[in-house]
Amino acid sequence: MQNDSIAVVLPLLAVMLAGYFAGRLRLLPENGSKVLSRFVFLVSMPAFIFISLARIAVEDFFNWPYLAVLGGGMLAIYGLAIIVARFAFPGNLTAHGLHALCAMFSSTAYIGLPLILIVFGEAGLVAGIIGAVITGAVFMPMTIVLAEIDRRRAGRKIARDSLLAVMRNPLLSATAAGLLVSASGLEVAVPLASFCELLGRAFIPCALFAAGLFISGCSVRGETREISWLVFVKLLLHPLVTWWLAYHVFALDGILPAVAVLQAALPAGVPVFVLAQHYGIFVSRSSAVIVVSTVISLLTLPVLLMLLVL
């Protein structure tokens, strides 16, 4: 079983490494990572999510114990990180919000979903999508609210910016559209289904390759103490809290607890860096956390998988 877990993970890591070396060797243009990431985020993954959710029962998505485990773990880490940032690391409210987001925002879209699909198959699909939806629908807007409060914007402006951030997220739009089709009982037309399936097949290799490309262009700079703390929280504390909730508080059945813990143990996600760039703060630190946590996760994820599938 251990060898099987390693055999599953190694091809995924190899695709990421191929993207990394393609970037380091300048085999692609400098904006290659950005273009490929936008294709994954705006086209391939939304098509994959839409057609997948359109074919499941809506009640399978709204699994409240699983939502409580995944969301509860994220919320606990977000709150803890805000408190620690406030007293241990100097900065304004925007920096503290991004610090907290970095601590709990898993790279579900680029690494998590491909890994879940390979390890657990279609049975883990919905649980994996839920992780991407929660971070985009709840914690990204929450961090935007803190940043806008820090800028002392009007309350109506904060609400509008947060709502727009949610509405512009293609993953959330694809999720809503897929669930609406499922709830309506309508069948997706064959040409549209084939179109989405064709685009969706590109999601896994392109997402992993894009993650490797992104890492190749980043440098590890910033506050060493804060970066070390965030990597520790993301790769150890977050999965431990989620493990406790999944196995001892809510006692999830089947593969759900393993999927929840695996999502929590993923490295920090690229959207944190994008949001940091937008506000012009926490840029080097978020980049460093993403790179370091991703590199370390190449070792920790195979070990975790061996423990979860025993």
MIFILUM-671480 format. One record per residue (C-alpha): residue in three letters; x, y, z. Coordinates in Angstrom, 1 decimal, padded with zeros to 4 digits, always signed. Last residue first. Layout:
BEGIN
Ala / X / Y / Z $
...
//
This chain:
BEGIN
Leu / -003.0 / +002.4 / +005.7 $
Val / -004.4 / +005.0 / +003.2 $
Leu / -004.0 / +008.0 / +005.5 $
Leu / -000.5 / +007.2 / +006.7 $
Met / +000.9 / +006.5 / +003.3 $
Leu / -000.8 / +009.6 / +002.0 $
Leu / +000.8 / +011.7 / +004.8 $
Val / +004.3 / +010.4 / +003.9 $
Pro / +003.7 / +011.2 / +000.2 $
Leu / +002.4 / +014.7 / +001.1 $
Thr / +005.3 / +015.5 / +003.5 $
Leu / +008.2 / +015.2 / +001.0 $
Leu / +006.9 / +017.2 / -002.0 $
Ser / +005.2 / +019.3 / +000.7 $
Ile / +008.6 / +020.7 / +001.6 $
Val / +009.0 / +022.3 / -001.8 $
Thr / +005.4 / +023.6 / -001.9 $
Ser / +005.7 / +025.1 / +001.6 $
Val / +009.0 / +026.8 / +000.7 $
Val / +007.7 / +028.3 / -002.6 $
Ile / +004.2 / +029.4 / -001.3 $
Val / +005.7 / +030.8 / +001.9 $
Ala / +008.4 / +032.7 / -000.1 $
Ser / +005.8 / +034.2 / -002.4 $
Ser / +003.6 / +035.3 / +000.6 $
Arg / +006.6 / +036.9 / +002.2 $
Ser / +007.8 / +038.7 / -000.9 $
Val / +004.3 / +040.2 / -001.6 $
Phe / +003.2 / +041.0 / +002.0 $
Ile / +002.0 / +044.4 / +000.7 $
Gly / +001.2 / +046.0 / -002.7 $
Tyr / -002.6 / +045.5 / -002.4 $
His / -003.0 / +043.7 / -005.7 $
Gln / +000.3 / +042.0 / -005.3 $
Ala / -000.8 / +040.5 / -002.0 $
Leu / -004.0 / +039.3 / -003.6 $
Val / -002.0 / +037.5 / -006.3 $
Phe / +000.3 / +036.0 / -003.7 $
Val / -002.6 / +034.7 / -001.8 $
Pro / -004.1 / +033.3 / -005.0 $
Val / -001.0 / +031.1 / -005.4 $
Gly / -002.0 / +028.6 / -002.7 $
Ala / -000.1 / +027.6 / +000.4 $
Pro / +001.0 / +024.0 / +000.5 $
Leu / -001.5 / +021.1 / +001.0 $
Ala / -001.9 / +019.6 / +004.4 $
Ala / -005.5 / +021.0 / +004.9 $
Gln / -006.6 / +019.3 / +001.6 $
Leu / -005.1 / +016.0 / +002.7 $
Val / -006.8 / +016.2 / +006.1 $
Ala / -010.2 / +016.8 / +004.4 $
Val / -009.7 / +014.0 / +001.8 $
Ala / -008.7 / +011.5 / +004.6 $
Pro / -011.8 / +012.5 / +006.7 $
Leu / -014.0 / +012.1 / +003.6 $
Ile / -012.8 / +008.7 / +002.4 $
Gly / -015.5 / +006.7 / +004.2 $
Asp / -017.2 / +008.3 / +007.2 $
Leu / -016.7 / +011.5 / +009.1 $
Ala / -016.3 / +011.3 / +012.9 $
Phe / -017.5 / +014.9 / +013.6 $
Val / -015.3 / +015.6 / +016.6 $
His / -012.7 / +012.8 / +016.7 $
Tyr / -011.8 / +011.9 / +013.1 $
Ala / -012.6 / +014.9 / +011.0 $
Leu / -012.2 / +017.6 / +013.7 $
Trp / -008.9 / +016.2 / +015.1 $
Trp / -007.6 / +015.7 / +011.6 $
Thr / -008.5 / +019.2 / +010.6 $
Val / -006.6 / +020.6 / +013.6 $
Leu / -003.6 / +018.4 / +012.7 $
Pro / -003.8 / +019.4 / +009.0 $
His / -003.6 / +023.1 / +009.9 $
Leu / -000.9 / +022.7 / +012.5 $
Leu / +001.5 / +020.8 / +010.3 $
Leu / +001.9 / +022.0 / +006.7 $
Lys / +000.2 / +025.4 / +006.9 $
Val / +001.2 / +026.3 / +010.5 $
Phe / +004.8 / +025.3 / +010.1 $
Val / +005.1 / +027.1 / +006.8 $
Leu / +003.6 / +030.2 / +008.4 $
Trp / +006.0 / +030.1 / +011.3 $
Ser / +009.0 / +029.7 / +009.0 $
Ile / +007.9 / +032.6 / +006.9 $
Glu / +007.4 / +034.8 / +009.9 $
Arg / +010.9 / +034.0 / +011.3 $
Thr / +012.6 / +034.4 / +007.9 $
Glu / +011.1 / +037.8 / +007.1 $
Gly / +011.2 / +038.2 / +003.4 $
Arg / +012.8 / +036.5 / +000.4 $
Val / +012.6 / +033.1 / -001.2 $
Ser / +012.6 / +033.9 / -004.9 $
Cys / +009.9 / +033.0 / -007.4 $
Gly / +010.1 / +032.4 / -011.1 $
Ser / +010.7 / +028.6 / -010.9 $
Ile / +007.8 / +028.3 / -008.4 $
Phe / +005.3 / +029.7 / -010.9 $
Leu / +006.5 / +027.2 / -013.6 $
Gly / +006.1 / +024.3 / -011.2 $
Ala / +002.5 / +025.4 / -010.3 $
Ala / +001.7 / +025.9 / -014.0 $
Phe / +002.9 / +022.3 / -014.8 $
Leu / +000.6 / +021.0 / -012.0 $
Ala / -002.4 / +023.0 / -013.2 $
Cys / -001.8 / +022.1 / -016.9 $
Pro / -001.5 / +018.4 / -016.2 $
Ile / -004.7 / +018.2 / -014.1 $
Phe / -006.9 / +020.7 / -016.0 $
Ala / -006.3 / +019.5 / -019.6 $
Arg / -009.0 / +016.8 / -019.3 $
Gly / -011.5 / +019.5 / -018.3 $
Leu / -011.3 / +021.2 / -021.6 $
Leu / -012.3 / +018.1 / -023.4 $
Glu / -014.9 / +017.3 / -020.8 $
Cys / -016.4 / +020.7 / -021.1 $
Phe / -016.7 / +020.6 / -024.9 $
Ser / -018.1 / +017.0 / -024.7 $
Ala / -020.7 / +018.1 / -022.3 $
Leu / -021.6 / +021.1 / -024.4 $
Pro / -021.9 / +018.9 / -027.5 $
Val / -024.0 / +016.3 / -025.6 $
Ala / -026.5 / +018.7 / -024.1 $
Val / -026.4 / +018.7 / -020.3 $
Glu / -029.3 / +016.8 / -019.0 $
Leu / -031.9 / +018.7 / -016.9 $
Gly / -032.9 / +017.7 / -013.4 $
Ser / -033.2 / +021.3 / -012.4 $
Ala / -031.1 / +020.7 / -009.2 $
Ser / -028.2 / +019.3 / -011.3 $
Val / -028.3 / +022.2 / -013.7 $
Leu / -028.3 / +024.7 / -010.8 $
Leu / -025.5 / +022.8 / -009.1 $
Gly / -023.3 / +023.0 / -012.2 $
Ala / -024.0 / +026.7 / -012.6 $
Ala / -023.3 / +027.6 / -009.0 $
Thr / -020.0 / +025.6 / -009.1 $
Ala / -019.0 / +027.2 / -012.4 $
Ser / -019.6 / +030.6 / -011.0 $
Leu / -017.7 / +029.8 / -007.9 $
Leu / -014.7 / +028.6 / -009.9 $
Pro / -014.9 / +031.6 / -012.2 $
Asn / -014.4 / +034.0 / -009.2 $
Arg / -015.8 / +037.3 / -010.4 $
Met / -018.9 / +037.1 / -008.3 $
Val / -016.9 / +036.5 / -005.1 $
Ala / -014.6 / +039.4 / -005.6 $
Leu / -017.5 / +041.6 / -006.7 $
Leu / -019.3 / +040.9 / -003.4 $
Ser / -016.2 / +041.8 / -001.4 $
Asp / -015.7 / +045.0 / -003.4 $
Arg / -019.4 / +046.0 / -002.9 $
Ala / -019.4 / +045.2 / +000.8 $
Ile / -016.2 / +047.3 / +001.4 $
Lys / -017.6 / +050.2 / -000.7 $
Arg / -020.9 / +050.2 / +001.3 $
Gly / -018.9 / +050.3 / +004.6 $
Ala / -016.8 / +053.3 / +003.4 $
Arg / -013.1 / +052.8 / +002.9 $
Arg / -010.7 / +053.2 / +005.8 $
Arg / -007.8 / +051.6 / +003.9 $
Asp / -007.4 / +049.2 / +006.7 $
Ile / -011.1 / +048.5 / +006.4 $
Glu / -010.5 / +047.7 / +002.8 $
Ala / -007.7 / +045.3 / +003.7 $
Leu / -009.9 / +043.6 / +006.3 $
Val / -012.8 / +043.2 / +003.9 $
Ile / -010.4 / +041.8 / +001.3 $
Thr / -009.3 / +039.2 / +003.8 $
Met / -012.9 / +038.1 / +004.4 $
Pro / -013.6 / +038.1 / +000.7 $
Met / -010.7 / +035.6 / +000.2 $
Phe / -011.8 / +033.6 / +003.2 $
Val / -015.5 / +032.9 / +002.4 $
Ala / -016.3 / +032.3 / -001.3 $
Gly / -012.8 / +031.5 / -002.6 $
Thr / -011.6 / +029.5 / +000.3 $
Ile / -014.9 / +027.6 / +000.7 $
Val / -015.2 / +026.9 / -003.1 $
Ala / -011.7 / +025.3 / -003.4 $
Gly / -012.3 / +023.0 / -000.5 $
Ile / -015.8 / +022.0 / -001.8 $
Ile / -014.2 / +021.0 / -005.1 $
Gly / -012.1 / +018.4 / -003.3 $
Ala / -015.1 / +016.9 / -001.5 $
Val / -017.0 / +016.7 / -004.8 $
Leu / -014.2 / +014.9 / -006.5 $
Gly / -013.2 / +012.4 / -003.9 $
Ala / -015.4 / +009.5 / -005.1 $
Glu / -014.3 / +010.3 / -008.7 $
Gly / -010.8 / +008.8 / -008.0 $
Phe / -009.3 / +008.7 / -004.5 $
Val / -005.6 / +009.0 / -005.2 $
Ile / -005.6 / +010.4 / -008.7 $
Leu / -008.6 / +012.7 / -008.2 $
Ile / -007.3 / +013.9 / -004.8 $
Leu / -003.9 / +014.7 / -006.2 $
Pro / -005.3 / +016.7 / -009.2 $
Leu / -007.7 / +018.4 / -006.8 $
Gly / -005.1 / +019.4 / -004.3 $
Ile / -002.2 / +020.6 / -006.5 $
Tyr / -003.4 / +023.6 / -008.6 $
Ala / -007.0 / +024.2 / -007.4 $
Thr / -006.5 / +023.0 / -003.9 $
Ser / -003.4 / +025.1 / -003.1 $
Ser / -004.4 / +025.5 / +000.5 $
Phe / -005.2 / +028.9 / +002.0 $
Met / -004.9 / +028.4 / +005.8 $
Ala / -001.7 / +030.2 / +006.9 $
Cys / -001.4 / +032.4 / +003.9 $
Leu / -004.8 / +033.8 / +004.6 $
Ala / -003.8 / +034.6 / +008.1 $
His / -000.7 / +036.5 / +007.0 $
Leu / -002.8 / +038.2 / +004.3 $
Gly / -005.1 / +039.5 / +007.0 $
His / -002.3 / +040.6 / +009.2 $
Ala / -000.7 / +042.4 / +006.3 $
Thr / -003.9 / +044.3 / +005.6 $
Leu / -004.4 / +045.1 / +009.2 $
Asn / -001.0 / +046.8 / +009.5 $
Gly / +002.3 / +045.3 / +010.3 $
Pro / +004.6 / +044.1 / +013.0 $
Phe / +004.8 / +040.3 / +013.6 $
Ala / +004.3 / +038.7 / +017.0 $
Phe / +001.3 / +040.4 / +018.6 $
Arg / -001.1 / +041.0 / +015.7 $
Ala / +000.4 / +038.2 / +013.6 $
Val / -000.3 / +035.7 / +016.4 $
Ile / -003.9 / +036.8 / +016.7 $
Ile / -004.6 / +036.8 / +013.0 $
Ala / -002.9 / +033.4 / +012.6 $
Leu / -005.1 / +031.9 / +015.3 $
Gly / -008.2 / +033.2 / +013.7 $
Tyr / -007.3 / +031.9 / +010.2 $
Ile / -006.2 / +028.6 / +011.7 $
Ala / -009.5 / +028.1 / +013.5 $
Leu / -011.5 / +029.3 / +010.4 $
Met / -009.7 / +026.9 / +008.1 $
Gly / -010.2 / +023.9 / +010.4 $
Gly / -013.8 / +024.8 / +010.9 $
Gly / -014.4 / +025.2 / +007.2 $
Leu / -013.1 / +021.7 / +006.4 $
Val / -014.7 / +020.0 / +009.4 $
Ala / -017.9 / +021.9 / +009.2 $
Leu / -018.3 / +021.4 / +005.5 $
Tyr / -017.7 / +017.7 / +006.0 $
Pro / -020.4 / +017.6 / +008.7 $
Trp / -022.7 / +019.7 / +006.4 $
Asn / -022.5 / +017.6 / +003.3 $
Phe / -024.0 / +020.1 / +000.9 $
Phe / -022.4 / +018.8 / -002.3 $
Asp / -023.9 / +015.3 / -002.1 $
Glu / -027.3 / +017.0 / -001.6 $
Val / -027.1 / +018.5 / -005.0 $
Ala / -027.0 / +015.0 / -006.7 $
Ile / -024.2 / +014.7 / -009.2 $
Arg / -023.9 / +015.1 / -012.9 $
Ala / -024.0 / +018.9 / -013.1 $
Leu / -021.3 / +019.0 / -010.5 $
Ser / -018.7 / +017.3 / -012.8 $
Ile / -019.7 / +019.2 / -015.9 $
Phe / -019.3 / +022.6 / -014.1 $
Ile / -016.2 / +021.7 / -012.2 $
Phe / -014.2 / +020.6 / -015.3 $
Ala / -015.3 / +023.6 / -017.3 $
Pro / -014.4 / +025.9 / -014.4 $
Met / -011.0 / +024.1 / -014.2 $
Ser / -010.1 / +024.4 / -017.9 $
Val / -011.2 / +028.0 / -018.6 $
Leu / -010.5 / +030.8 / -016.1 $
Phe / -008.3 / +029.1 / -013.5 $
Val / -006.4 / +026.7 / -015.8 $
Phe / -006.1 / +029.1 / -018.7 $
Arg / -005.1 / +031.9 / -016.3 $
Ser / -002.4 / +029.7 / -014.8 $
Leu / -001.0 / +028.9 / -018.3 $
Val / -000.8 / +032.6 / -019.2 $
Lys / +000.8 / +033.6 / -015.9 $
Ser / +003.3 / +030.8 / -015.9 $
Gly / +004.3 / +031.5 / -019.5 $
Asn / +004.8 / +035.2 / -018.9 $
Glu / +008.6 / +034.9 / -019.1 $
Pro / +008.3 / +033.0 / -022.4 $
Leu / +008.8 / +029.2 / -022.3 $
Leu / +011.9 / +027.0 / -022.5 $
Arg / +013.6 / +029.5 / -020.1 $
Leu / +015.8 / +026.7 / -018.5 $
Arg / +014.5 / +027.7 / -015.1 $
Gly / +010.9 / +027.8 / -016.3 $
Ala / +011.0 / +024.5 / -018.1 $
Phe / +012.8 / +023.1 / -015.1 $
Tyr / +009.9 / +024.1 / -012.8 $
Gly / +007.2 / +022.9 / -015.2 $
Ala / +008.9 / +019.5 / -015.5 $
Leu / +009.2 / +019.4 / -011.7 $
Met / +005.5 / +019.9 / -011.4 $
Val / +004.9 / +017.1 / -013.9 $
Ala / +007.3 / +014.9 / -011.9 $
Leu / +005.5 / +015.6 / -008.7 $
Leu / +002.2 / +014.4 / -010.2 $
Pro / +004.0 / +011.3 / -011.6 $
Leu / +005.5 / +010.6 / -008.1 $
Val / +002.2 / +010.8 / -006.1 $
Val / +000.5 / +007.7 / -007.3 $
Ala / +003.6 / +005.5 / -007.2 $
Ile / +004.3 / +006.7 / -003.7 $
Ser / +000.8 / +005.7 / -002.6 $
Asp / +001.1 / +002.3 / -004.3 $
Asn / +004.5 / +001.7 / -002.6 $
Gln / +002.9 / +002.4 / +000.8 $
Met / +000.0 / +000.0 / +000.0 $
//
